[in-house]
Structure formats: C-alpha cells, structure tokens
C-alpha cells in the first residue's frame, strides 16, 4: 500500500523528534520538500532561532536548489549521503531523502563525526 502524504509527514515529524533526542546540542531538525518548504520538524523546544521566518524560508529554498544541483554529479561520484557546513555560530547538515531534504542545525562545538553517522542511521529508517 502506498504511503499517504499524512503518513509521510507523521513519519518525518517522528524522525525529526528522534534526531533531536540524539543530542541536546541539536538545535533544529526539519524536512524540506522539493519546493523548499518546511513540511515537518522544527526548532527544539525552548530554543531560540538565530534568524527570522523570512530568512528561514530563503535558507530552505537555497538548500533545496543546492541539493538539486548536487544530483547532477551523482552519476560520477555516487549519491550524496550528507553535507555538513561548519559555521561560527552553528553547524548546518543536510541529507537528501528521496525528493526531500533533512536539515539539521547544531551548536558549533558538537562532535560532528560521531553525530553525523548517528543522524544518518536514524534518517535511513524513514
């Protein structure tokens, strides 16, 4: 039986909640659809966003375009498992999930090597 959109969003919200439970330094876990819209997940409770809603929406769209552009190289290098950007205030991690993208923001001092694999493993069950 095909998965409905409601079931898919429920599964994505569950996945995002489980990812945020992996480490208290995960600020945000969300799923961005192929149009650049946040469809599941969000900020950790009591966590303050570093950006406003308009900036968030621009970031989601920019990320979606970058993910689509990276797919042009899949035939040469294989599919991207995840992409991580280390910034002064946060780390930004993205992972393609079919036509959607799992996006995470973490505190800058987290052990990324260990966390990235744990998140990737969690996301693969959805």
C-alpha positions in Angstrom: 0.0 0.0 0.0 1.3 3.5 -0.9 2.2 5.8 1.9 -0.2 8.8 2.1 1.1 12.4 2.5 -0.3 12.5 6.0 1.6 9.3 6.9 4.8 10.6 5.4 4.6 13.9 7.3 3.9 12.0 10.6 6.9 9.8 9.9 9.1 12.8 9.2 7.9 14.5 12.4 8.7 11.4 14.3 12.1 11.1 12.7 12.9 14.8 13.5 11.9 14.3 17.1 14.2 11.2 17.4 17.1 13.1 15.8 16.7 16.0 18.3 16.7 13.4 21.1 20.1 12.1 20.0 22.0 15.1 21.4 20.9 18.2 23.4 23.2 20.3 21.1 20.9 19.7 18.1 19.0 23.0 17.7 16.8 22.1 14.8 15.7 19.1 12.7 13.3 19.5 9.9 12.3 18.2 6.5 12.3 20.5 3.5 10.2 19.4 0.5 11.3 19.7 -3.2 9.7 23.2 -3.3 11.8 24.5 -0.4 9.0 24.4 2.2 9.4 23.1 5.7 7.0 20.2 6.0 8.0 18.6 9.3 10.1 19.1 12.4 11.4 22.4 13.6 13.3 24.0 16.5 14.0 22.2 19.7 11.6 23.4 22.4 12.8 26.5 24.3 15.5 27.0 21.6 15.6 30.5 20.1 16.2 30.7 16.3 19.1 32.8 15.1 17.1 34.0 12.1 13.6 35.3 11.4 10.9 33.4 9.4 11.7 35.2 6.1 15.4 34.3 6.4 14.5 30.7 7.3 12.3 30.4 4.2 15.1 31.8 2.0 17.6 29.3 3.5 15.2 26.4 2.8 14.8 27.4 -0.8 18.6 27.9 -1.2 19.3 24.5 0.3 16.7 22.8 -2.0 18.4 24.3 -5.1 21.9 23.2 -3.9 20.6 19.7 -3.2 19.1 19.5 -6.7 22.3 20.8 -8.3 24.4 18.2 -6.4 22.4 15.5 -8.0 23.9 16.4 -11.4 27.2 14.8 -10.1 25.6 11.6 -8.8 26.5 9.7 -11.9 30.2 10.5 -11.4 30.6 10.4 -7.6 27.5 8.5 -6.4 24.7 9.9 -4.3 25.5 12.3 -1.6 24.8 10.9 1.9 25.0 14.2 3.7 26.6 17.6 3.5 27.9 19.5 6.6 28.9 23.1 6.8 30.7 24.3 9.9 30.0 28.0 10.8 31.0 30.2 13.7 27.6 30.1 15.4 26.1 26.8 14.1 26.8 23.7 12.1 24.4 23.0 9.2 23.8 19.5 8.0 21.6 18.3 5.1 20.8 14.8 3.9 18.7 14.0 0.8 15.7 11.8 1.4 14.3 10.9 -2.0 12.9 14.3 -3.2 13.0 15.9 0.2 15.9 17.1 2.4 16.5 16.5 6.1 18.1 19.7 7.6 19.7 20.0 11.0 21.3 22.8 12.9 23.6 22.1 15.8 25.7 24.0 18.3 29.2 24.8 16.9 31.2 22.8 19.5 29.5 19.4 18.9 31.4 16.3 17.8 30.2 16.2 14.2 31.9 13.0 13.1 30.1 10.9 15.6 26.8 12.7 15.4 26.5 12.8 11.6 26.6 9.0 11.4 24.0 8.6 14.2 21.7 11.0 12.4 22.2 9.4 9.1 21.4 6.0 10.6 18.3 7.3 12.2 17.1 9.0 9.0 17.6 5.8 7.0 14.8 4.1 8.9 12.2 6.5 7.4 
